[in-house]
Amino acid sequence: MSPIAIDEPKAPEQPRISRRGTWGVSWHGVRTVAQLELRQRVRSTRWIVALVVWFVVVGGLTLLLSGFLSDAMLGTGNSGPLMFGAVVFLVLGLGLLVTPTLTSTAVNGDRNAGTLATLQVTLLSPAEIALGKLAAAWLAACAFLVLSIPFLVVALFMGDTPPFAVVRVVVIVALLLVSVCGIGLGFSALVSRTAGSTVLTFITVAALVLLTPMLFGLTFSSVEQEENVQVWGPVDGSTFGEDMECGFTTQVQTVAHTERTWWLLGINPFVVVADGAGTGPIVHDDYGSSADPLGSIRDGVRSLRTPNRVDNQCYYASDSLPANDQRGDDSAIWPWGLAANLALGAAGFVIAVRRLAIPSRTLARGTRVA
């Protein structure tokens, strides 16, 4: 009798798990990297100290500003718009100083510590690593921004500021901060030394904030030229006054074609926030123009996009100037400026993803792999 062959049970086939491509992204992968980054920050006492210092500094400066403005504008009108603009610029300025430090060492710092290679050999894609680090840095930056909201609300309650302006400011500032995070992430992946990437990130932010108005001023003379200009002024020998007669004449004047260079100011983060805040129009009364820094910057930069069509010299009869001869294009510029800043952040993110891809073709001398 021949033995009966019994087939041994086969082990169940294990599902094949393959690494996603360079740009493959999953929610689980991004969340994993972001959680690792955030846990490192939460465990650090310096992070808690930084939040406390931020709250105290912003709160203290807001309190000092409110007292100063209340005394300085006593009897001259409401200081609400001026207070709101000052707090907005304070929060944005401090945010632009703090945010570069959150991502400018995200990649090269982990590489120098020998922990980056551990992430790269897992199934996480380079895009997931970069996006997780970017998300963690942005959430950390937003934590500082959230602590500033009570002071924005305090300034709002001082009057003459639309309630929705706080929401608009917080959203726009948050988007500007994520662009700075992207720039810092790109430099951290491009430069091997953490000090170098931090300095380059600060230089880029400083160029957006300080260099853009400087370039606008330096190029102002290059866009000036003499040309015939229509002048709406007194005619037939009439003198200035309520009864003077106005008409059109042609004169040769120096005209600055700022419509060619206004974009230098349009990409400035402070101009983007001022234009997108949605504060009310500038009010002219017996005390002069309303003290609203956001509205003043908004109207000033928008006016640069259209050259003067008519030089109005009939100050007492300005209402008689034909409507079609007034300044044109008064549309918002903040979407364009915000898009330019986000494009810089996206460029930094793309650089980080490409530098995180393995195997790496070339590495800087002395770069630690694991």
Order of alpha helices (4+ residues) and beta strands (2+ residues): alpha-alpha-alpha-alpha-alpha-alpha-alpha-alpha-alpha-alpha-beta-beta-alpha-alpha-beta-beta-alpha-beta-alpha
